[in-house]
Amino acid sequence: MKKTDDKYTNTDENASFAGLFSDVKPLQQDKIIPPKPHKVKMVLAPSLADKEKKQAAAFAFSDGYQAYFNPDEPLFWHRGDKAESSQIKHLRKGNFPPDIECDLHGLTLADAQGEIADLLFTAKRENCLCVKILHGHGTGRLKQAIPNWLVQHPDIVGFCQAPKGDGGSAAILVLMDIPEELIRR
């Protein structure tokens, strides 16, 4: 085969091929290039759970407040009313089973603060009388910080160290302030 400038010269090989397809017309471009899609920004309405979490986060615990708790005695605190004192004594004996519990093992102080705020908000919303917070033994930082935070919350009647069956010195039972008619007995 000879090299020529024209690729489609009639040589013996090309003649037979060209003869076979002599009636074929070349195709015209029929493709339409699609326009680029417009970027649509999706704005989702905040869900009810998101709104509730924002409300729960509205209550912030202060890290600067340090309440005094006697280190030689089991943890025990109430707002000051004698009736509340007797309720906390019943709580210490285990007469109020926890409705909700929160396990804080492995959390940092900041994460634990948020979890406790969410827990207390949920407990108030669902009218839970008793809440159990498991902090574990660990380094003792959570064990020291949690009572200082709980004292500040307005919906807490009191709290105490959990009985041995509920976690002992690694847990705290919290008595919530809910209306008397909503208490489940």
C-alpha positions as CSV (number, residue, x, y, z in Angstrom):
1,M,0.0,0.0,0.0
2,K,1.2,3.4,-0.9
3,K,1.3,6.4,1.3
4,T,-0.8,9.2,0.0
5,D,-2.1,12.4,1.4
6,D,-5.7,11.3,1.0
7,K,-6.7,8.5,3.3
8,Y,-9.6,7.4,1.2
9,T,-8.1,6.8,-2.1
10,N,-9.5,4.0,-4.2
11,T,-7.1,1.2,-3.7
12,D,-8.2,-2.4,-4.0
13,E,-9.0,-2.6,-0.2
14,N,-10.7,0.8,0.0
15,A,-12.7,0.3,-3.2
16,S,-14.6,-2.7,-1.9
17,F,-15.3,-1.0,1.4
18,A,-16.3,2.3,-0.3
19,G,-18.5,0.3,-2.6
20,L,-20.3,-1.3,0.2
21,F,-21.2,1.9,2.0
22,S,-21.6,4.2,-1.0
23,D,-25.3,4.9,-0.1
24,V,-24.6,5.8,3.5
25,K,-25.0,9.5,4.5
26,P,-22.9,10.9,7.3
27,L,-24.7,11.6,10.5
28,Q,-25.4,15.1,11.7
29,Q,-24.8,16.0,15.3
30,D,-28.1,15.4,17.0
31,K,-26.9,15.7,20.6
32,I,-28.1,18.6,22.8
33,I,-25.7,19.6,25.5
34,P,-27.8,19.7,28.7
35,P,-27.6,22.9,30.7
36,K,-25.7,22.9,34.0
37,P,-28.1,22.2,36.9
38,H,-28.8,25.1,39.2
39,K,-27.5,24.6,42.7
40,V,-30.5,24.4,45.0
41,K,-29.8,25.2,48.6
42,M,-31.9,23.0,50.8
43,V,-33.0,24.7,54.0
44,L,-34.6,22.2,56.3
45,A,-37.0,23.2,59.0
46,P,-35.6,22.4,62.4
47,S,-37.2,19.3,63.8
48,L,-38.9,19.2,67.1
49,A,-36.0,17.3,68.6
50,D,-33.6,20.0,67.5
51,K,-35.8,22.7,69.1
52,E,-36.0,20.8,72.3
53,K,-32.2,20.3,72.4
54,K,-31.8,24.1,71.9
55,Q,-34.1,24.7,74.8
56,A,-32.2,22.2,76.9
57,A,-29.0,23.9,76.0
58,A,-30.5,27.2,77.1
59,F,-29.7,26.1,80.7
60,A,-26.0,26.3,81.2
61,F,-24.2,25.0,84.3
62,S,-21.5,27.2,85.8
63,D,-18.1,25.6,86.3
64,G,-17.2,28.3,88.8
65,Y,-19.8,27.3,91.4
66,Q,-18.4,25.0,94.1
67,A,-20.8,23.6,96.7
68,Y,-19.5,22.0,99.9
69,F,-20.1,18.3,100.3
70,N,-18.5,16.5,103.3
71,P,-16.1,14.0,101.8
72,D,-16.4,11.7,104.8
73,E,-20.2,11.2,104.3
74,P,-22.2,9.8,101.4
75,L,-23.5,12.4,99.0
76,F,-26.8,14.0,100.1
77,W,-28.4,17.3,99.1
78,H,-31.9,18.9,99.1
79,R,-33.2,22.3,98.6
80,G,-34.0,22.8,102.3
81,D,-37.6,21.8,103.0
82,K,-38.2,19.1,105.6
83,A,-40.6,17.3,103.3
84,E,-37.9,17.2,100.6
85,S,-35.4,15.9,103.2
86,S,-37.6,12.9,103.9
87,Q,-38.1,12.3,100.2
88,I,-34.3,12.3,99.7
89,K,-34.0,9.8,102.6
90,H,-36.5,7.5,100.8
91,L,-34.5,8.1,97.6
92,R,-31.3,7.0,99.4
93,K,-33.0,3.8,100.5
94,G,-33.9,3.0,96.9
95,N,-37.7,3.5,97.3
96,F,-37.8,5.5,94.1
97,P,-36.7,3.4,91.1
98,P,-35.1,5.5,88.4
99,D,-37.3,6.3,85.4
100,I,-34.3,7.3,83.2
101,E,-30.6,6.8,83.5
102,C,-27.6,8.3,81.9
103,D,-24.1,6.7,81.6
104,L,-21.3,9.2,81.4
105,H,-18.4,6.8,81.4
106,G,-15.7,8.0,79.1
107,L,-17.0,11.5,78.6
108,T,-15.2,14.7,79.1
109,L,-16.5,17.3,81.5
110,A,-17.9,19.4,78.7
111,D,-19.7,16.5,77.1
112,A,-21.0,15.3,80.4
113,Q,-22.4,18.8,81.1
114,G,-24.4,18.7,77.8
115,E,-25.6,15.2,78.5
116,I,-26.8,16.1,81.9
117,A,-28.6,19.2,80.6
118,D,-30.3,17.0,78.0
119,L,-31.2,14.4,80.6
120,L,-32.7,16.8,83.0
121,F,-34.7,18.5,80.2
122,T,-36.0,15.1,79.0
123,A,-36.9,14.1,82.6
124,K,-38.8,17.3,83.1
125,R,-40.6,17.0,79.8
126,E,-41.6,13.3,80.5
127,N,-42.5,14.0,84.2
128,C,-39.9,11.5,85.5
129,L,-39.6,11.6,89.3
130,C,-36.2,9.9,89.6
131,V,-33.1,10.0,87.4
132,K,-29.9,8.0,87.7
133,I,-26.6,9.4,86.6
134,L,-23.7,6.9,86.3
135,H,-20.4,8.7,86.5
136,G,-18.1,5.8,87.5
137,H,-15.1,5.9,89.7
138,G,-12.3,6.8,87.2
139,T,-10.3,9.9,88.0
140,G,-13.1,11.4,90.2
141,R,-13.4,14.6,88.1
142,L,-17.0,13.8,87.1
143,K,-17.9,12.6,90.6
144,Q,-16.8,16.0,92.0
145,A,-18.3,18.2,89.2
146,I,-21.8,16.6,88.8
147,P,-23.1,17.6,92.3
148,N,-21.9,21.2,91.7
149,W,-23.9,21.3,88.5
150,L,-27.0,19.6,89.9
151,V,-27.2,22.1,92.8
152,Q,-27.7,24.9,90.2
153,H,-30.6,23.3,88.3
154,P,-34.0,24.7,89.3
155,D,-36.0,21.5,88.6
156,I,-34.1,19.4,91.1
157,V,-35.5,18.8,94.6
158,G,-32.4,16.9,95.7
159,F,-30.0,14.1,95.0
160,C,-28.0,11.5,96.8
161,Q,-25.4,8.8,96.3
162,A,-27.1,5.7,94.8
163,P,-27.7,2.6,96.9
164,K,-25.2,-0.3,96.2
165,G,-27.8,-2.1,94.0
166,D,-28.0,1.0,91.7
167,G,-24.3,1.8,91.4
168,G,-23.2,2.9,94.9
169,S,-20.6,5.6,95.0
170,A,-20.3,5.5,91.1
171,A,-23.8,6.8,90.6
172,I,-26.1,9.6,91.7
173,L,-29.9,9.4,92.1
174,V,-31.7,12.7,91.4
175,L,-35.2,13.6,92.5
176,M,-37.0,15.9,90.1
177,D,-39.5,18.6,90.9
178,I,-42.7,17.6,89.1
179,P,-46.4,18.3,90.0
180,E,-47.8,16.0,92.7
181,E,-50.7,14.9,90.4
182,L,-48.2,13.7,87.7
183,I,-46.2,11.4,90.0
184,R,-46.6,7.8,88.9
185,R,-47.0,5.5,91.9
